[in-house]
Amino acid sequence: MLVLAAEAQLPIHFASGVSALSTRAGQACAALADVMINGLSQDRVRRLSLLSPYLTEALPADWMKGIPTEAGLFEPEHWARSLEPLRRADGSSIAGTLMPVLLDLDVGPGAAVKLGETLLRGKSLGLWREALRLGPAAAMEMTLTSLRIADESDPANNVVWARAADLVGAPRPHMRLLGLSSRSWPRADGVDPLLPDHVLSEHDLVDLSRLEHDRLAFEVLVGHPASRATLSRSRRSVEGAFLAKSALVQRKVTERPRSRTRTPEHAFSEGDRLLARTEDALDLPRMQSVTVCWTDWTHRLEPTPHDGGFRKDHPAVIRALRMPQSATSLRRLLRDPLGFVWARALGMTAPELAVEPLQLDPVTFGDLVHELLRLAVERIEPTPGLVGATPEEIDNALDAAARDVAERWPLTQAVPPRLLWLDTIEEARRRARRGLTIDARFGPGTRSFSEVPFGTANRLVSVPSPGTNAKRS
């Protein structure tokens, strides 16, 4: 109801208040609690930087432009290395502003008070303090869901959305009572699991039960002489079962069935109006464009403007065609030229923010082993050469490659937690060593390459002549 009221710009006063998480101040608290409890990640820090009043003012809008979206950045050390080259327009370091905040966030709930005072302002800071007063910092995410903010609009000049118990004290001239089905209203009396009836009955604590309260509220609202009430109920539940009318509706009322397929006389929002009146939707330029595009793609065999036409020798397309093509890009070029232009020429790919994995998928693990092979071979070749290298020299080259990968990969893509990441590198190192030492058939003078480039005009390495022994790892 809150979202629909905002979309249709209806003047509604919420008597019970609105959820704190439905406001920007509440979302700022939720973003801070997410990072504080669940740990650092690029996705969480990005969201916090957009909602925190302090970070919004202290950091430029494009401060993360130089950080790859595939990087996980789950440790403060990863953030320190990624932020080191980033600078503001005046040349000042971004790390000097952000790293103290990230170190406090890495502490966790123990720094909740300090984090709130530093990153939040105004209403968001007030919500943060109230949540800390109601529960521990470790349960901040659950506490924030229970907080509500009073609606500041005037109830006298707006439509009031309220519970029946709240409306009893001030009935309106026109009221609509919802949920008058057998399973919704009145609410049935139940046994309190913490204080069952055989220990202490509810009637011993209160004068009226919940069922009696609902009956009394309904009679007061319907029987008010200066008001007119409209009753509303659903004929089916969410599972599709038939629902009977509420036991409160004992007097004779005029029922008027309403079907969901009917054209409404009054639309609640623009979307409802366009769905109900197709002639209004078809007059919109974007709907006309979609209709023409669909007609061209399904009924015309010749090329149309919606097939992604471009001028001859377009520089972006020429540049994409001159790039090295993989099997996937070649298949897309032949089967889906428009998709090839979008992906390769225009770079229209959605960013995928990394989630901390527990293990690398097989493809990524294969890339890790290949990277270790490449770095090790580059250290050994051409002197002393892979064939002439001793086991100690191969181990030293693999150790240096493993250290390089362990520091560099977390800055470009998501990796497992530290202990699992080191174990993964050790397994990849073991497999790489087996690949570098398993074949002893090549004699002295054999040159080894981790890969041979193709598809480019300029060669990155000197490929041996046909008369020279060569080995590809």
SULPE-V872421 format. One record per residue. N is the residue number from 0. RES is the residue in three letters. PHI is phi in radians with two decimals (none if undefined). OMEGA is omega in radians with two decimals (* if undefined). Layout:
[[N	RES	PHI	OMEGA] [N	RES	PHI	OMEGA]]
This chain:
[[0	MET	none	3.13] [1	LEU	-1.11	-3.13] [2	VAL	-1.20	-3.13] [3	LEU	-1.16	3.10] [4	ALA	-1.12	3.11] [5	ALA	-1.21	-3.13] [6	GLU	-1.17	-3.11] [7	ALA	-1.53	3.13] [8	GLN	0.98	3.09] [9	LEU	-1.54	3.11] [10	PRO	-1.38	-3.10] [11	ILE	-2.07	3.04] [12	HIS	-1.84	3.13] [13	PHE	-1.64	-3.02] [14	ALA	-1.13	-3.13] [15	SER	-1.55	-3.11] [16	GLY	1.44	3.12] [17	VAL	-2.07	3.13] [18	SER	-1.09	-3.14] [19	ALA	-1.08	-3.12] [20	LEU	-1.28	3.09] [21	SER	-1.49	3.13] [22	THR	-1.93	3.12] [23	ARG	-1.13	3.12] [24	ALA	-1.09	3.11] [25	GLY	-1.16	3.10] [26	GLN	-1.17	3.06] [27	ALA	-1.11	3.09] [28	CYS	-1.14	3.13] [29	ALA	-1.13	3.11] [30	ALA	-1.13	3.11] [31	LEU	-1.16	3.12] [32	ALA	-1.13	-3.14] [33	ASP	-1.09	-3.14] [34	VAL	-1.22	-3.07] [35	MET	-1.13	-3.05] [36	ILE	-1.59	-3.03] [37	ASN	-1.62	3.07] [38	GLY	1.71	-3.10] [39	LEU	-1.29	2.95] [40	SER	-2.84	-3.11] [41	GLN	-1.13	-3.14] [42	ASP	-1.08	-3.10] [43	ARG	-1.18	-3.12] [44	VAL	-1.21	3.06] [45	ARG	-1.03	-3.13] [46	ARG	-1.10	3.13] [47	LEU	-1.11	-3.12] [48	SER	-1.17	3.12] [49	LEU	-1.45	-3.06] [50	LEU	-1.90	-3.12] [51	SER	-1.24	3.11] [52	PRO	-1.04	-3.11] [53	TYR	-1.19	-3.11] [54	LEU	-1.20	3.10] [55	THR	-1.10	3.14] [56	GLU	-1.45	-3.01] [57	ALA	-1.46	-3.06] [58	LEU	-1.99	3.04] [59	PRO	-1.18	-3.06] [60	ALA	-1.13	-3.09] [61	ASP	-1.87	-3.02] [62	TRP	-1.20	-3.13] [63	MET	-1.73	-3.07] [64	LYS	-1.10	-3.09] [65	GLY	-1.57	-3.12] [66	ILE	-1.78	3.12] [67	PRO	-1.07	-3.14] [68	THR	-1.22	3.14] [69	GLU	-1.37	-3.11] [70	ALA	-1.27	3.14] [71	GLY	-1.35	3.14] [72	LEU	0.98	-3.10] [73	PHE	-1.68	-3.12] [74	GLU	-2.22	3.09] [75	PRO	-1.03	3.13] [76	GLU	-1.11	3.09] [77	HIS	-1.12	3.12] [78	TRP	-1.13	-3.12] [79	ALA	-1.07	-3.14] [80	ARG	-1.24	3.14] [81	SER	-1.28	-3.10] [82	LEU	-1.47	-3.06] [83	GLU	-1.01	-3.12] [84	PRO	-1.45	-3.06] [85	LEU	-1.41	-3.12] [86	ARG	-2.37	3.00] [87	ARG	-1.37	3.13] [88	ALA	-1.10	3.14] [89	ASP	-1.49	3.10] [90	GLY	1.61	-3.14] [91	SER	-1.31	-3.07] [92	SER	-1.43	3.05] [93	ILE	-1.34	-3.13] [94	ALA	-1.08	3.14] [95	GLY	-1.09	3.11] [96	THR	-1.53	-2.97] [97	LEU	-1.57	-3.04] [98	MET	-1.09	3.06] [99	PRO	-1.01	3.11] [100	VAL	-1.18	-3.14] [101	LEU	-1.15	3.10] [102	LEU	-1.17	3.06] [103	ASP	-1.17	3.10] [104	LEU	-1.13	3.14] [105	ASP	-1.21	3.09] [106	VAL	-1.13	3.11] [107	GLY	1.71	-3.07] [108	PRO	-1.04	3.13] [109	GLY	-1.10	3.14] [110	ALA	-1.86	-3.05] [111	ALA	-1.10	-3.11] [112	VAL	-1.14	-3.13] [113	LYS	-1.12	-3.13] [114	LEU	-1.11	3.12] [115	GLY	-1.11	3.14] [116	GLU	-1.16	-3.08] [117	THR	-1.47	-2.94] [118	LEU	-1.70	-3.03] [119	LEU	-1.98	-3.14] [120	ARG	-2.50	2.96] [121	GLY	0.99	-3.07] [122	LYS	-1.12	-3.14] [123	SER	-1.12	3.10] [124	LEU	-1.16	3.09] [125	GLY	-1.10	3.09] [126	LEU	-1.12	3.14] [127	TRP	-1.11	3.13] [128	ARG	-1.14	3.12] [129	GLU	-1.14	3.11] [130	ALA	-1.15	3.09] [131	LEU	-1.18	3.12] [132	ARG	-1.27	-3.08] [133	LEU	-1.47	-3.08] [134	GLY	-2.81	3.13] [135	PRO	-1.20	-3.12] [136	ALA	-1.14	-3.14] [137	ALA	-1.17	3.12] [138	ALA	-1.81	-3.05] [139	MET	-1.06	-3.11] [140	GLU	-1.10	3.11] [141	MET	-1.31	-3.13] [142	THR	-1.15	-3.11] [143	LEU	-1.13	3.14] [144	THR	-1.19	-3.12] [145	SER	-1.61	-3.10] [146	LEU	-1.38	3.10] [147	ARG	-2.26	-3.13] [148	ILE	-2.03	3.14] [149	ALA	-1.13	3.10] [150	ASP	-1.31	-3.06] [151	GLU	-1.49	3.13] [152	SER	-1.27	-3.10] [153	ASP	-1.41	-3.13] [154	PRO	-1.17	-3.12] [155	ALA	-1.25	-3.09] [156	ASN	-1.90	-3.07] [157	ASN	-2.38	2.97] [158	VAL	-1.20	-3.07] [159	VAL	-1.82	3.02] [160	TRP	-1.84	-2.99] [161	ALA	-2.63	2.99] [162	ARG	-1.32	3.13] [163	ALA	-1.08	3.14] [164	ALA	-1.14	3.11] [165	ASP	-1.37	-3.08] [166	LEU	-1.44	-3.11] [167	VAL	-1.05	-3.10] [168	GLY	-1.26	-3.12] [169	ALA	-2.57	-3.14] [170	PRO	-1.06	-3.13] [171	ARG	-1.72	3.10] [172	PRO	-1.04	3.13] [173	HIS	-2.24	-3.09] [174	MET	-2.33	3.02] [175	ARG	-2.18	-3.11] [176	LEU	-1.72	-3.06] [177	LEU	-1.79	3.00] [178	GLY	1.36	-3.11] [179	LEU	-1.50	3.05] [180	SER	-1.95	-3.01] [181	SER	-1.15	-3.07] [182	ARG	-1.75	-3.05] [183	SER	-1.92	-3.03] [184	TRP	-2.51	0.08] [185	PRO	-1.34	3.12] [186	ARG	-1.32	-3.11] [187	ALA	-1.36	3.06] [188	ASP	-1.35	3.11] [189	GLY	-2.21	3.14] [190	VAL	-1.50	3.10] [191	ASP	-1.24	-3.12] [192	PRO	-1.14	3.12] [193	LEU	-1.45	-3.12] [194	LEU	-2.43	-3.08] [195	PRO	-1.15	-3.05] [196	ASP	-1.11	-3.12] [197	HIS	-1.26	3.05] [198	VAL	-1.60	3.11] [199	LEU	-2.70	-3.10] [200	SER	-1.26	3.13] [201	GLU	-1.12	-3.13] [202	HIS	-1.16	3.07] [203	ASP	-1.34	-3.11] [204	LEU	-1.78	-3.09] [205	VAL	-2.22	-3.14] [206	ASP	-1.30	-3.09] [207	LEU	-2.15	3.07] [208	SER	-1.35	-3.14] [209	ARG	-1.12	3.10] [210	LEU	-1.10	3.14] [211	GLU	-1.19	3.08] [212	HIS	-1.09	-3.14] [213	ASP	-1.15	3.11] [214	ARG	-1.10	-3.13] [215	LEU	-1.13	3.13] [216	ALA	-1.08	3.14] [217	PHE	-1.13	-3.13] [218	GLU	-1.11	3.14] [219	VAL	-1.16	-3.09] [220	LEU	-1.22	-3.10] [221	VAL	-1.25	-3.09] [222	GLY	-1.55	-3.14] [223	HIS	-1.20	-3.03] [224	PRO	-1.17	-3.08] [225	ALA	-1.71	-3.09] [226	SER	-2.21	3.07] [227	ARG	-2.23	-3.05] [228	ALA	-1.89	3.03] [229	THR	-1.92	-3.09] [230	LEU	-1.70	-3.08] [231	SER	-2.42	3.09] [232	ARG	-2.59	3.08] [233	SER	-1.66	3.14] [234	ARG	-1.55	3.11] [235	ARG	-2.38	3.07] [236	SER	-1.44	3.13] [237	VAL	-1.17	3.08] [238	GLU	-1.50	3.13] [239	GLY	1.72	-3.13] [240	ALA	-1.33	3.12] [241	PHE	-1.23	3.12] [242	LEU	-2.06	3.06] [243	ALA	-1.48	3.12] [244	LYS	-1.26	-3.07] [245	SER	-1.13	3.08] [246	ALA	-1.18	3.11] [247	LEU	-1.25	-3.08] [248	VAL	-1.53	3.14] [249	GLN	-1.68	3.13] [250	ARG	-1.33	-3.11] [251	LYS	-1.32	3.13] [252	VAL	-2.22	3.10] [253	THR	-1.57	-3.13] [254	GLU	-1.66	3.13] [255	ARG	-2.31	-3.12] [256	PRO	-1.12	3.10] [257	ARG	-2.15	-3.14] [258	SER	-1.71	3.13] [259	ARG	-1.25	-3.09] [260	THR	-1.54	-3.10] [261	ARG	-1.33	3.04] [262	THR	-1.46	-3.05] [263	PRO	-1.22	3.07] [264	GLU	-1.29	3.14] [265	HIS	-2.30	-3.13] [266	ALA	-1.47	-3.13] [267	PHE	-1.32	-3.10] [268	SER	-2.53	3.12] [269	GLU	-1.12	3.12] [270	GLY	-1.09	3.09] [271	ASP	-1.10	-3.12] [272	ARG	-1.16	-3.12] [273	LEU	-1.23	3.10] [274	LEU	-1.24	-3.10] [275	ALA	-1.43	-3.09] [276	ARG	-2.09	-3.07] [277	THR	-1.14	3.14] [278	GLU	-1.15	3.07] [279	ASP	-1.20	-3.14] [280	ALA	-1.15	-3.10] [281	LEU	-1.21	3.10] [282	ASP	-1.39	-3.13] [283	LEU	-1.29	-3.14] [284	PRO	-1.04	-3.11] [285	ARG	-1.19	3.09] [286	MET	-1.23	3.08] [287	GLN	-1.12	3.12] [288	SER	-1.13	3.12] [289	VAL	-1.13	-3.13] [290	THR	-1.11	3.13] [291	VAL	-1.13	3.13] [292	CYS	-1.09	-3.14] [293	TRP	-1.12	3.11] [294	THR	-1.13	3.13] [295	ASP	-1.12	-3.07] [296	TRP	-1.30	-3.04] [297	THR	-1.80	-3.01] [298	HIS	-2.16	-3.09] [299	ARG	-2.11	-3.13] [300	LEU	-1.55	-3.12] [301	GLU	-1.33	3.11] [302	PRO	-1.04	-3.14] [303	THR	-2.20	3.09] [304	PRO	-1.03	-3.13] [305	HIS	-1.52	3.12] [306	ASP	-1.59	3.09] [307	GLY	1.40	3.13] [308	GLY	-1.21	3.11] [309	PHE	-2.56	-3.07] [310	ARG	-1.24	-3.11] [311	LYS	-1.16	3.13] [312	ASP	0.99	3.09] [313	HIS	-1.13	-3.03] [314	PRO	-1.06	-3.13] [315	ALA	-1.16	3.13] [316	VAL	-1.23	3.11] [317	ILE	-1.07	3.12] [318	ARG	-1.12	3.12] [319	ALA	-1.18	3.14] [320	LEU	-1.26	-3.13] [321	ARG	-1.44	3.12] [322	MET	-1.30	3.05] [323	PRO	-1.06	-3.07] [324	GLN	-1.86	3.02] [325	SER	-1.52	3.11] [326	ALA	-1.10	3.14] [327	THR	-1.17	-3.13] [328	SER	-1.19	3.10] [329	LEU	-1.16	3.11] [330	ARG	-1.11	3.11] [331	ARG	-1.19	3.13] [332	LEU	-1.08	-3.10] [333	LEU	-1.39	-3.03] [334	ARG	-1.68	-3.07] [335	ASP	-2.46	-3.10] [336	PRO	-1.03	-3.14] [337	LEU	-1.12	3.08] [338	GLY	-1.12	3.09] [339	PHE	-1.10	3.13] [340	VAL	-1.13	3.14] [341	TRP	-1.09	-3.02] [342	ALA	-1.39	-3.00] [343	ARG	-1.60	-3.10] [344	ALA	-1.48	-3.08] [345	LEU	-1.68	3.13] [346	GLY	1.14	-3.10] [347	MET	-1.50	3.08] [348	THR	-2.18	-3.14] [349	ALA	-1.32	3.10] [350	PRO	-1.18	3.10] [351	GLU	-1.99	3.13] [352	LEU	-1.26	-2.97] [353	ALA	-1.32	3.00] [354	VAL	-2.04	-3.06] [355	GLU	-1.12	-3.14] [356	PRO	-1.55	3.03] [357	LEU	-1.54	3.06] [358	GLN	-2.68	3.12] [359	LEU	-1.36	3.05] [360	ASP	-1.23	-3.06] [361	PRO	-0.97	-3.12] [362	VAL	-1.16	-3.14] [363	THR	-1.16	3.09] [364	PHE	-1.12	3.06] [365	GLY	-1.09	3.07] [366	ASP	-1.10	3.12] [367	LEU	-1.13	3.10] [368	VAL	-1.08	3.13] [369	HIS	-1.12	3.12] [370	GLU	-1.14	3.08] [371	LEU	-1.11	3.10] [372	LEU	-1.06	-3.10] [373	ARG	-1.10	-3.11] [374	LEU	-1.15	3.14] [375	ALA	-1.18	-3.14] [376	VAL	-1.13	3.12] [377	GLU	-1.13	3.10] [378	ARG	-1.34	-3.07] [379	ILE	-1.52	-3.10] [380	GLU	-1.50	-0.08] [381	PRO	-1.51	-3.13] [382	THR	-2.15	0.04] [383	PRO	-1.44	-3.09] [384	GLY	1.60	-3.08] [385	LEU	-1.14	-3.13] [386	VAL	-1.21	-3.10] [387	GLY	-1.60	-3.10] [388	ALA	-1.33	3.08] [389	THR	-1.40	3.08] [390	PRO	-0.98	3.11] [391	GLU	-1.15	3.13] [392	GLU	-1.16	3.09] [393	ILE	-1.15	3.12] [394	ASP	-1.11	3.13] [395	ASN	-1.12	3.12] [396	ALA	-1.15	3.11] [397	LEU	-1.18	3.10] [398	ASP	-1.10	3.12] [399	ALA	-1.13	3.11] [400	ALA	-1.14	3.14] [401	ALA	-1.14	3.10] [402	ARG	-1.12	3.13] [403	ASP	-1.14	-3.14] [404	VAL	-1.17	-3.12] [405	ALA	-1.05	-3.14] [406	GLU	-1.55	-2.99] [407	ARG	-1.60	-3.06] [408	TRP	-1.10	3.12] [409	PRO	-1.03	3.14] [410	LEU	-1.52	-3.09] [411	THR	-2.13	-3.14] [412	GLN	-2.77	-3.09] [413	ALA	-1.34	3.10] [414	VAL	-2.25	3.13] [415	PRO	-1.14	3.04] [416	PRO	-0.98	-2.90] [417	ARG	-0.97	-3.09] [418	LEU	-1.10	3.11] [419	LEU	-1.17	3.13] [420	TRP	-1.15	3.11] [421	LEU	-1.15	3.09] [422	ASP	-1.17	3.10] [423	THR	-1.13	3.11] [424	ILE	-1.12	3.14] [425	GLU	-1.13	3.09] [426	GLU	-1.16	3.09] [427	ALA	-1.13	3.11] [428	ARG	-1.14	3.13] [429	ARG	-1.10	-3.14] [430	ARG	-1.22	3.12] [431	ALA	-1.15	3.12] [432	ARG	-1.12	3.10] [433	ARG	-1.12	3.12] [434	GLY	-1.23	-3.12] [435	LEU	-1.52	-3.05] [436	THR	-2.12	-3.03] [437	ILE	-1.37	-3.03] [438	ASP	-1.88	-3.13] [439	ALA	-2.03	-3.09] [440	ARG	-1.48	-3.07] [441	PHE	-1.57	-3.10] [442	GLY	-1.55	3.14] [443	PRO	-1.07	3.13] [444	GLY	1.57	3.13] [445	THR	-1.30	3.12] [446	ARG	-1.70	-3.08] [447	SER	-1.94	3.11] [448	PHE	-2.30	3.07] [449	SER	-1.32	3.08] [450	GLU	-2.81	3.12] [451	VAL	-1.99	-3.09] [452	PRO	-1.26	3.08] [453	PHE	-2.63	3.10] [454	GLY	1.50	3.14] [455	THR	-2.17	-3.13] [456	ALA	-1.29	-3.12] [457	ASN	-1.73	3.13] [458	ARG	-1.42	-3.12] [459	LEU	-1.40	3.11] [460	VAL	-2.32	3.11] [461	SER	-1.47	3.13] [462	VAL	-1.38	-3.10] [463	PRO	-1.14	3.12] [464	SER	-1.27	-3.12] [465	PRO	-0.99	-3.11] [466	GLY	-1.46	-3.10] [467	THR	-1.78	3.08] [468	ASN	-1.15	3.12] [469	ALA	-2.46	3.13] [470	LYS	-2.31	3.09] [471	ARG	-1.87	-3.10] [472	SER	-1.40	*]]
